[in-house]
Amino acid sequence: MSIRSAIDQILIVAGVVVIVTPVAIIEEESWTPLIIVLFGILLVGLGVYSIGHRLLPDRRVYIGLRAEVEYFIQLVRRVNTHALRNEADAIELLRTEMKESVDRMISLAGKPGELGR
């Protein structure tokens, strides 16, 4: 679990605790329980709307390289599928495509923010 997901889960649990506590414990007639309940609802809302992800954005820098690696993994899956079917011609086409993908990975390495293909 990432720190962002943990923050979201903690906010939801804290909100529920804050909502339930005044209703279950406090038996006085004042605005305090209502204010505490509204604060708890706010915490639950923050957790539900993933405020942790917004406060701590994704730090991925090499977006292009990452995308190209994911594309390469798709090519590997396709190679395996064609290998199981004994389709040598399709595998050779994929070999060429994989070599081009490796070349793109090399050109994208160390370049933050660039997109490939």
N, C-alpha and C positions, 0 to 999 in steps of 0.2 A: 504494500500500500504506500502510495506516495504521500509526502507531507501535505500536499494540497488536499488530497482525499481525506486524510486524517483530520485536517482542520474542518472540513465540511461535516464529517461525522461527529466530531466533538461539538460543533455548533448545534447540530440537531439534538444531540443528547442533552446538552446543557439547556437548550431551550425548553425541552420537554420537562426537565427537572424543575426549571424556574416556573413553568406554568403550573405544574402539579403541586409544588410545595405550598404556595399561599392558599390554594383552595383546600388542601388537606389539613394544614396546620393552623393557619390564622383564622380566628373566629371573631374578629372585631369588625365593626361597621365603619370602614373608612375607605379612602381612595387608594390606600397602599396596595391591597391585593390586586385591584384592577390595573394599577400601574405596573406591578410586577408581572402580571399575566400578559400585558401588552408587550413588555420587554422580552418575555419568553417567546412570544409569537414572532417578534422581530428576529431573535436568534435562530429560531427554526427556519424562518424565511431565508436568512442569510446562508444557512447550511444547504437548504433545498436548491437555492439558486447558485450554488457553487462559488461563493465569494472567495474561497481559498484559491481557486484556479485563477480568479481575476486579480487577486492581490499578489499572487506569486505566479506570473505567467511562465509559459514553457520557455526554457532556456536553450532550446535547440538552436544552434548557430549555423551549422553546415547543412542547410535544408536541401540544397541541390544534390549533395553527395548522398544524403539519406534517401531521397527519392530514387536516385539511380540504383542504390543498393537494393531497395525494395523491388524495383523493376527487375533487377538481376535475379532475385529470389523467385520471381514469377517465371522467369526464363528457365531456371533450374527445375521448377515443377513441371513445366511444359516438356523439357528434355526427358524427365523421368516418365511422363505419360507416353511420349512417343517411343521411348525405349521399351516400355512394357508391351507396346503394340508392334515392336520390331519395324519401325518406320525410319529407316536409315536416311532417306532423303530429307525428311523433316528435321531430323537431328542435325544434319549438316547445315541446313539453313539456320537453325538455332545456334549452332557453334559460331557462325559468322556474326549473328546478332549479339551473342555473348561477348565476343571479342570487341565489338564496337562499344558495348556497354562498359567493358573494362577500361577502354580508352577514355570514355566519358568520365568514369570514376576518377581516373588519374588526373584528368584536366580539372575536375571539380574539387579535388582534395586540397584542403587548406584555404578554400575561398568561401568565406561566410556569406550567406544570403543569396548566392547564385542558384539559379534553377537550371537543370539540365534539360536535354531533349527539347 
